Amino acid sequence: MTMKAATIILILPLLSFLAFAGKVADVKTLQIGVKYKPKTCELKARKGDKVRVHYRGKLTDGTVFDSSFERGNPIAFELGVGQVIKGWDQGISGMCVGEKRKLKIPAHMGYGDQGSPPTIPGGATLIFDTELVEILGRDSDKDAEL
């Protein structure tokens, strides 16, 4: 074997590794990673709550497709009733006010095979950095039990 052929054989696996090193693998189930949780948790988000959430949405290659952080305006929606993608309804549920989570959402819990052109391709796994800013209209978890 020539020196040139040996070098190519050694470099190809390294190049392949580097090409995929920055890419997060697609997921098949919702993955929830708690990045920060307040020491005290007086309120947890529940189905039916009107919540305000900051987020940064990315594709697995790191491309940011939307971010409320940059706009300075969190999104408001009713949790658990289908106003947002299924991965959000499930991934935000149980969060404390002030908590930060990373959600890795499989395509079937996001925008599915159709995607959301032009920014989100079909079949895309989505990654969201989220922060629960506020639960509107509820002062404590005891309110939810009444």
Accessible surface in RSA format (square Angstrom, percent):
REM  Atomic radii and reference values for relative SASA: ProtOr
REM  Chains: A
REM  Algorithm: Lee & Richards
REM  Probe-radius: 1.40
REM  Slices: 20
REM RES _ NUM      All-atoms   Total-Side   Main-Chain    Non-polar    All polar
REM                ABS   REL    ABS   REL    ABS   REL    ABS   REL    ABS   REL
RES MET A   1   178.44  92.4  87.13  57.7  91.31 217.4  98.88  84.1  79.56 105.4
RES THR A   2    90.81  64.6  82.38  83.5   8.42  20.1  84.24 113.1   6.57   9.9
RES MET A   3   161.35  83.6 150.57  99.7  10.78  25.7 133.79 113.7  27.56  36.5
RES LYS A   4   157.35  76.8 149.33  91.6   8.03  19.1  98.06  88.3  59.30  63.2
RES ALA A   5    38.17  35.1  32.75  50.5   5.43  12.3  37.61  53.0   0.57   1.5
RES ALA A   6    32.08  29.5  30.46  47.0   1.62   3.7  31.82  44.8   0.26   0.7
RES THR A   7    58.39  41.5  56.23  57.0   2.16   5.1  43.29  58.1  15.10  22.8
RES ILE A   8    85.84  48.8  84.48  62.9   1.37   3.3  85.84  61.8   0.00   0.0
RES ILE A   9    96.94  55.2  92.19  68.7   4.75  11.4  94.20  67.8   2.74   7.4
RES LEU A  10   135.38  75.4 122.17  87.4  13.21  33.2 123.43  86.7  11.95  32.2
RES ILE A  11    73.82  42.0  73.36  54.6   0.46   1.1  73.82  53.2   0.00   0.0
RES LEU A  12   100.67  56.1 100.31  71.8   0.35   0.9 100.50  70.6   0.17   0.5
RES PRO A  13    84.75  61.8  72.40  66.0  12.35  44.9  80.09  66.1   4.66  29.0
RES LEU A  14    98.14  54.7  93.45  66.9   4.69  11.8  97.25  68.3   0.89   2.4
RES LEU A  15    97.80  54.5  93.03  66.6   4.77  12.0  93.47  65.6   4.34  11.7
RES SER A  16    61.26  51.8  55.29  73.8   5.97  13.7  29.52  62.9  31.74  44.5
RES PHE A  17   134.36  67.2 125.74  77.9   8.62  22.4 133.42  80.9   0.94   2.7
RES LEU A  18   103.04  57.4  86.84  62.1  16.21  40.7  87.11  61.2  15.93  42.9
RES ALA A  19    76.00  69.9  39.35  60.7  36.66  83.4  52.29  73.6  23.71  62.8
RES PHE A  20   138.38  69.2 131.18  81.3   7.20  18.7 131.38  79.7   7.00  20.0
RES ALA A  21    62.34  57.3  25.11  38.8  37.23  84.7  34.54  48.6  27.81  73.7
RES GLY A  22    64.38  79.4   0.00   N/A  64.38  79.4  44.54 122.2  19.85  44.4
RES LYS A  23    91.60  44.7  73.76  45.3  17.84  42.5  58.88  53.0  32.73  34.9
RES VAL A  24    52.51  34.6  47.51  43.0   5.01  12.1  52.51  45.6   0.00   0.0
RES ALA A  25    76.29  70.1  62.61  96.6  13.68  31.1  70.54  99.3   5.75  15.2
RES ASP A  26    79.35  55.6  58.44  58.2  20.91  49.4  15.90  37.4  63.44  63.3
RES VAL A  27    15.67  10.3   7.62   6.9   8.04  19.4  11.37   9.9   4.30  11.7
RES LYS A  28   167.76  81.8 157.11  96.4  10.66  25.4 111.07 100.0  56.69  60.4
RES THR A  29    92.83  66.0  90.44  91.7   2.39   5.7  70.36  94.5  22.47  34.0
RES LEU A  30    35.29  19.7  13.51   9.7  21.78  54.7  13.51   9.5  21.78  58.6
RES GLN A  31    82.12  45.9  77.58  56.7   4.53  10.8  30.15  64.2  51.96  39.4
RES ILE A  32    77.58  44.1  43.86  32.7  33.72  81.3  44.63  32.1  32.95  89.4
RES GLY A  33    27.31  33.7   0.00   N/A  27.31  33.7  25.14  69.0   2.16   4.8
RES VAL A  34    79.62  52.4  49.04  44.4  30.58  73.7  49.04  42.6  30.58  82.9
RES LYS A  35   134.47  65.6 100.01  61.4  34.47  82.1  51.21  46.1  83.27  88.7
RES TYR A  36   115.27  53.8 109.29  62.2   5.98  15.6  81.31  61.1  33.96  41.9
RES LYS A  37   100.10  48.8  80.12  49.2  19.98  47.6  45.39  40.9  54.71  58.3
RES PRO A  38    26.76  19.5  19.62  17.9   7.14  25.9  19.85  16.4   6.91  43.0
RES LYS A  39   211.86 103.4 170.10 104.4  41.76  99.4 121.48 109.3  90.38  96.3
RES THR A  40   102.65  73.0  90.80  92.1  11.85  28.2  70.46  94.6  32.19  48.7
RES CYS A  41    44.63  33.8  14.36  16.0  30.27  71.1  16.32  41.4  28.31  30.5
RES GLU A  42   132.93  76.3 116.75  88.3  16.18  38.5  47.10  91.1  85.84  70.1
RES LEU A  43    22.63  12.6  21.08  15.1   1.55   3.9  21.08  14.8   1.55   4.2
RES LYS A  44    81.71  39.9  81.71  50.1   0.00   0.0  29.15  26.2  52.56  56.0
RES ALA A  45     0.95   0.9   0.00   0.0   0.95   2.2   0.00   0.0   0.95   2.5
RES ARG A  46    89.40  37.5  87.94  44.8   1.46   3.5  38.33  52.4  51.06  30.9
RES LYS A  47   158.42  77.3 132.64  81.4  25.77  61.4  77.90  70.1  80.52  85.8
RES GLY A  48    41.02  50.6   0.00   N/A  41.02  50.6  20.41  56.0  20.61  46.2
RES ASP A  49    18.26  12.8  14.82  14.8   3.44   8.1   3.44   8.1  14.82  14.8
RES LYS A  50    98.73  48.2  96.33  59.1   2.40   5.7  47.05  42.3  51.68  55.1
RES VAL A  51     0.00   0.0   0.00   0.0   0.00   0.0   0.00   0.0   0.00   0.0
RES ARG A  52    68.98  29.0  68.98  35.2   0.00   0.0  10.86  14.8  58.13  35.2
RES VAL A  53     0.00   0.0   0.00   0.0   0.00   0.0   0.00   0.0   0.00   0.0
RES HIS A  54    30.48  16.7  30.48  21.2   0.00   0.0  11.85  12.2  18.63  21.7
RES TYR A  55    16.19   7.6  16.19   9.2   0.00   0.0   7.08   5.3   9.11  11.2
RES ARG A  56    66.31  27.8  66.31  33.8   0.00   0.0  13.60  18.6  52.70  31.9
RES GLY A  57     0.00   0.0   0.00   N/A   0.00   0.0   0.00   0.0   0.00   0.0
RES LYS A  58    43.27  21.1  43.27  26.6   0.00   0.0  11.48  10.3  31.79  33.9
RES LEU A  59    23.78  13.2  23.04  16.5   0.74   1.9  23.04  16.2   0.74   2.0
RES THR A  60    13.74   9.8  12.02  12.2   1.73   4.1   0.45   0.6  13.29  20.1
RES ASP A  61    92.67  64.9  65.26  65.0  27.40  64.8  30.92  72.8  61.75  61.6
RES GLY A  62    43.07  53.1   0.00   N/A  43.07  53.1  28.17  77.3  14.89  33.4
RES THR A  63    70.72  50.3  61.87  62.7   8.85  21.1  50.93  68.4  19.78  29.9
RES VAL A  64    76.37  50.3  51.41  46.5  24.97  60.2  51.41  44.7  24.97  67.7
RES PHE A  65    37.37  18.7  11.40   7.1  25.96  67.6  17.36  10.5  20.01  57.3
RES ASP A  66    52.32  36.7  45.21  45.0   7.11  16.8  17.65  41.5  34.67  34.6
RES SER A  67     9.86   8.3   4.81   6.4   5.05  11.6   4.81  10.2   5.05   7.1
RES SER A  68     0.00   0.0   0.00   0.0   0.00   0.0   0.00   0.0   0.00   0.0
RES PHE A  69    65.88  33.0  46.88  29.0  19.00  49.5  47.91  29.0  17.97  51.4
RES GLU A  70   126.86  72.8  88.65  67.1  38.22  91.0  69.15 133.8  57.71  47.1
RES ARG A  71   136.23  57.2 101.66  51.8  34.57  82.3  72.80  99.5  63.43  38.4
RES GLY A  72    56.96  70.2   0.00   N/A  56.96  70.2  27.25  74.8  29.71  66.5
RES ASN A  73    94.99  65.5  91.79  88.7   3.20   7.7  14.13  34.0  80.86  78.2
RES PRO A  74    15.06  11.0   7.51   6.8   7.55  27.4   7.51   6.2   7.55  46.9
RES ILE A  75    63.00  35.9  56.15  41.8   6.86  16.5  63.00  45.4   0.00   0.0
RES ALA A  76    48.76  44.8  25.60  39.5  23.16  52.7  25.60  36.1  23.16  61.4
RES PHE A  77     5.57   2.8   4.37   2.7   1.19   3.1   5.57   3.4   0.00   0.0
RES GLU A  78    59.66  34.3  59.51  45.0   0.15   0.4   5.89  11.4  53.77  43.9
RES LEU A  79     0.73   0.4   0.73   0.5   0.00   0.0   0.73   0.5   0.00   0.0
RES GLY A  80    24.44  30.1   0.00   N/A  24.44  30.1   9.96  27.3  14.48  32.4
RES VAL A  81    72.33  47.6  37.36  33.8  34.96  84.3  46.47  40.4  25.86  70.1
RES GLY A  82    58.64  72.3   0.00   N/A  58.64  72.3  27.05  74.2  31.59  70.8
RES GLN A  83   110.59  61.8  74.34  54.3  36.25  86.3  33.65  71.6  76.94  58.4
RES VAL A  84    28.11  18.5  11.55  10.5  16.56  39.9  21.85  19.0   6.26  17.0
RES ILE A  85    25.72  14.6  16.66  12.4   9.06  21.8  23.33  16.8   2.39   6.5
RES LYS A  86   121.74  59.4 113.67  69.7   8.07  19.2  59.64  53.7  62.10  66.1
RES GLY A  87     0.00   0.0   0.00   N/A   0.00   0.0   0.00   0.0   0.00   0.0
RES TRP A  88    11.95   4.8  11.95   5.8   0.00   0.0  11.42   6.1   0.53   0.9
RES ASP A  89    19.50  13.7  15.30  15.2   4.20   9.9   8.80  20.7  10.71  10.7
RES GLN A  90    85.09  47.6  73.44  53.7  11.65  27.7  32.33  68.8  52.75  40.0
RES GLY A  91     0.00   0.0   0.00   N/A   0.00   0.0   0.00   0.0   0.00   0.0
RES ILE A  92     0.00   0.0   0.00   0.0   0.00   0.0   0.00   0.0   0.00   0.0
RES SER A  93    49.49  41.8  40.40  53.9   9.10  21.0  14.49  30.9  35.00  49.0
RES GLY A  94    26.59  32.8   0.00   N/A  26.59  32.8  22.96  63.0   3.63   8.1
RES MET A  95     0.00   0.0   0.00   0.0   0.00   0.0   0.00   0.0   0.00   0.0
RES CYS A  96     0.52   0.4   0.52   0.6   0.00   0.0   0.52   1.3   0.00   0.0
RES VAL A  97    54.55  35.9  45.02  40.8   9.53  23.0  45.02  39.1   9.53  25.9
RES GLY A  98    23.07  28.4   0.00   N/A  23.07  28.4  21.15  58.0   1.92   4.3
RES GLU A  99     0.04   0.0   0.04   0.0   0.00   0.0   0.00   0.0   0.04   0.0
RES LYS A 100    90.52  44.2  90.52  55.5   0.00   0.0  34.40  31.0  56.12  59.8
RES ARG A 101    23.80  10.0  22.18  11.3   1.62   3.8   0.12   0.2  23.67  14.3
RES LYS A 102    54.45  26.6  53.19  32.6   1.26   3.0  11.50  10.3  42.95  45.8
RES LEU A 103     0.00   0.0   0.00   0.0   0.00   0.0   0.00   0.0   0.00   0.0
RES LYS A 104    53.15  25.9  53.15  32.6   0.00   0.0  10.86   9.8  42.30  45.1
RES ILE A 105     0.00   0.0   0.00   0.0   0.00   0.0   0.00   0.0   0.00   0.0
RES PRO A 106     1.64   1.2   1.64   1.5   0.00   0.0   1.64   1.4   0.00   0.0
RES ALA A 107    19.08  17.5  15.87  24.5   3.21   7.3  15.93  22.4   3.16   8.4
RES HIS A 108   131.06  71.6 100.05  69.5  31.02  79.3  74.67  77.0  56.40  65.6
RES MET A 109    14.59   7.6  13.75   9.1   0.84   2.0   6.56   5.6   8.03  10.6
RES GLY A 110    17.86  22.0   0.00   N/A  17.86  22.0   0.00   0.0  17.86  40.0
RES TYR A 111    76.13  35.5  73.19  41.6   2.94   7.7  36.56  27.5  39.57  48.8
RES GLY A 112    18.50  22.8   0.00   N/A  18.50  22.8  16.10  44.2   2.41   5.4
RES ASP A 113   132.43  92.8 111.60 111.1  20.83  49.3  38.00  89.4  94.43  94.2
RES GLN A 114   130.61  73.0 110.82  81.0  19.80  47.1  65.16 138.7  65.45  49.6
RES GLY A 115     6.15   7.6   0.00   N/A   6.15   7.6   0.27   0.8   5.87  13.2
RES SER A 116    41.54  35.1  37.02  49.4   4.52  10.4   6.10  13.0  35.45  49.7
RES PRO A 117   108.78  79.3  83.85  76.4  24.94  90.6  85.63  70.7  23.16 143.9
RES PRO A 118   137.27 100.0 103.26  94.1  34.00 123.6 108.36  89.5  28.91 179.7
RES THR A 119    74.00  52.6  61.32  62.2  12.68  30.2  53.19  71.4  20.81  31.5
RES ILE A 120     8.29   4.7   7.98   5.9   0.30   0.7   8.01   5.8   0.27   0.7
RES PRO A 121    76.69  55.9  64.29  58.6  12.40  45.1  76.22  62.9   0.47   2.9
RES GLY A 122    42.73  52.7   0.00   N/A  42.73  52.7   9.84  27.0  32.88  73.6
RES GLY A 123    35.43  43.7   0.00   N/A  35.43  43.7  17.31  47.5  18.12  40.6
RES ALA A 124    16.30  15.0   4.77   7.4  11.53  26.2  13.31  18.7   2.99   7.9
RES THR A 125     4.24   3.0   2.44   2.5   1.80   4.3   0.05   0.1   4.19   6.3
RES LEU A 126     0.24   0.1   0.24   0.2   0.00   0.0   0.24   0.2   0.00   0.0
RES ILE A 127     6.23   3.5   6.23   4.6   0.00   0.0   6.23   4.5   0.00   0.0
RES PHE A 128     9.49   4.8   9.49   5.9   0.00   0.0   9.49   5.8   0.00   0.0
RES ASP A 129    32.55  22.8  32.00  31.8   0.55   1.3  18.59  43.8  13.96  13.9
RES THR A 130     3.16   2.2   0.00   0.0   3.16   7.5   0.09   0.1   3.07   4.6
RES GLU A 131    41.24  23.7  41.24  31.2   0.00   0.0   0.75   1.5  40.49  33.1
RES LEU A 132     0.02   0.0   0.00   0.0   0.02   0.0   0.00   0.0   0.02   0.0
RES VAL A 133    49.51  32.6  33.12  30.0  16.39  39.5  36.56  31.8  12.95  35.1
RES GLU A 134    62.78  36.0  62.15  47.0   0.63   1.5  20.05  38.8  42.73  34.9
RES ILE A 135     8.40   4.8   0.01   0.0   8.39  20.2   0.01   0.0   8.39  22.8
RES LEU A 136    62.93  35.0  51.66  37.0  11.27  28.3  53.34  37.5   9.59  25.8
RES GLY A 137    91.48 112.8   0.00   N/A  91.48 112.8  45.52 124.9  45.96 102.9
RES ARG A 138    21.09   8.9  14.55   7.4   6.54  15.6  15.32  20.9   5.77   3.5
RES ASP A 139   127.04  89.0 108.62 108.1  18.42  43.6  32.83  77.3  94.21  94.0
RES SER A 140    36.14  30.5  36.14  48.2   0.00   0.0  28.83  61.4   7.32  10.3
RES ASP A 141    31.10  21.8  29.79  29.6   1.31   3.1  17.43  41.0  13.66  13.6
RES LYS A 142   152.55  74.4 152.13  93.3   0.42   1.0  95.40  85.9  57.15  60.9
RES ASP A 143    61.84  43.3  46.73  46.5  15.11  35.7  14.41  33.9  47.43  47.3
RES ALA A 144    44.05  40.5   8.94  13.8  35.11  79.9  18.37  25.9  25.68  68.0
RES GLU A 145   129.05  74.1  93.13  70.5  35.92  85.5  40.54  78.4  88.51  72.3
RES LEU A 146   184.69 102.9 122.38  87.6  62.31 156.6 151.24 106.2  33.45  90.0
END  Absolute sums over single chains surface
CHAIN  1 A     8889.4       6883.6       2005.9       5325.5       3564.0
END  Absolute sums over all chains
TOTAL          8889.4       6883.6       2005.9       5325.5       3564.0
